Amino acid sequence: MQNSWDHIRTFQAVATHGSLLAASRHLGLTQPTVGRHIDLLEERLGFPLFIRGRDGMQLTDKGADLVATAGEMLGQATDFERVASGLEERIEGTIRISANEIVGGLLLPGFIAELMGTHPMIEIEIEVSNAASNLLRRDADIAVRMFRPKQNDLVARKIRDVPLGLFAHESYLARHPAPRSVDDLTAHVLLGQDRNPSLLAAYAAVGLKLEPGDFQFRCDNNIATISAIRAGMGIGPLHMGMAAQWPDVVQVLPDLDVPSLELWLACHGDVRHNKRIRLVMDFLGEKLKEPYSGSLL
């Protein structure tokens, strides 16, 4: 029955206050609206609820029998609304986050530990992959990306630029004199990617044209490459903020203008108003402004 809860609420108010006018003032409705609610409810039930007279609205026997039931129903409705409101405020449910190996493997676990301490009802799934999850297919709720998302149906927020540099462990530089120019790099052990061509493009941007075979160590797993640099294997790229965590890792060619990466957060436009997704997006947005402010192993 359309507007049945409103009609029941109006019925209880008229029964309590004894007139259409008093009930309308209590409910914040016009007197004709209150009268129409009672008429529609009586029509629906098939019997009168009130006797209308100069002294106001007097309950019929059947009307009097329904007052207590109406009160119980309205009380349950109020309880339902209060519980629903509490669930909304509690922030719970599952969020799936997609991120590359550096963000997903090194940074997100520390951030998420803090988030789950504040919101213990949230469950987090992290997809760690350098491949971009398809947010349009809902492979993830939130994606952390090192490039600007281009799909029109996504809501994306740029967090910051991530400066890069070339680095080597001091043990490697003790065995090999540090390069003084880009061309000197070809005489060094370079650590690069296997099938991903993005690093080749970055070297080309600074004036050094390389082929995959020019990398003596090749791996598309960023964490493995970072470990290889720290093990003293050779020269490779690192986030500047990350490298600053390790005093024994030294930047080579510090004046080299290495193109920065862009750090973005994205979600599908249909879920941007979901409270828990918005909360996690805002939380990650703040943490990723200074992603290396905490310590790394």
SULJOGI-V31781 format. One record per backbone hydrogen bond with DSSP energy under -1.0 kcal/mol. NH is the residue of the N-H (numbers start at 1). CO is the residue of the C=O. Records with the same first field share a line. If there is no record, write none. Layout:
NH = CO, CO
This chain:
4 = 1
7 = 3
8 = 4
9 = 5
10 = 6
11 = 7
12 = 8
13 = 9
14 = 10
15 = 11
16 = 12
17 = 13
18 = 14
23 = 19
24 = 20
25 = 21
26 = 22
27 = 23
28 = 24
29 = 24
34 = 30
35 = 31
36 = 32
37 = 33
38 = 34
39 = 35
40 = 36
41 = 37
42 = 38
43 = 39
44 = 40
45 = 41
46 = 42
51 = 58
53 = 56
56 = 53
57 = 18
58 = 51
60 = 49
64 = 60
65 = 61
66 = 62
70 = 66
71 = 67
72 = 68
73 = 69
74 = 70
75 = 71
76 = 72
77 = 73
78 = 74
79 = 75
80 = 76
81 = 77
82 = 78
83 = 79
84 = 80
85 = 81
86 = 82
87 = 83
88 = 84
89 = 85
90 = 86
93 = 121
95 = 123
97 = 125
98 = 142
99 = 127
104 = 100
105 = 101
106 = 102
107 = 102
108 = 103
111 = 107
112 = 108
113 = 109
114 = 110
115 = 111
116 = 112
117 = 113
118 = 114
119 = 115
122 = 119
123 = 93
125 = 95
127 = 97
129 = 99
135 = 133
139 = 134
141 = 96
142 = 96
143 = 266
144 = 98
145 = 264
154 = 151
155 = 267
157 = 265
159 = 263
160 = 263
162 = 261
165 = 238
167 = 236
168 = 250
170 = 248
173 = 169
174 = 170
175 = 172
176 = 172
185 = 182
186 = 183
187 = 184
188 = 185
191 = 235
192 = 217
201 = 197
202 = 198
203 = 199
204 = 200
205 = 201
207 = 204
208 = 203
214 = 211
215 = 212
217 = 190
219 = 192
225 = 221
226 = 222
227 = 223
228 = 224
229 = 225
230 = 226
231 = 227
232 = 229
233 = 228
235 = 189
236 = 167
238 = 165
240 = 163
243 = 239
244 = 240
245 = 242
246 = 243
249 = 246
250 = 168
252 = 166
256 = 253
258 = 256
261 = 162
263 = 160
264 = 145
265 = 157
266 = 143
267 = 155
269 = 153
271 = 268
274 = 271
278 = 274
279 = 275
280 = 276
281 = 277
282 = 278
283 = 279
284 = 280
285 = 281
286 = 282
287 = 283
288 = 284
293 = 290
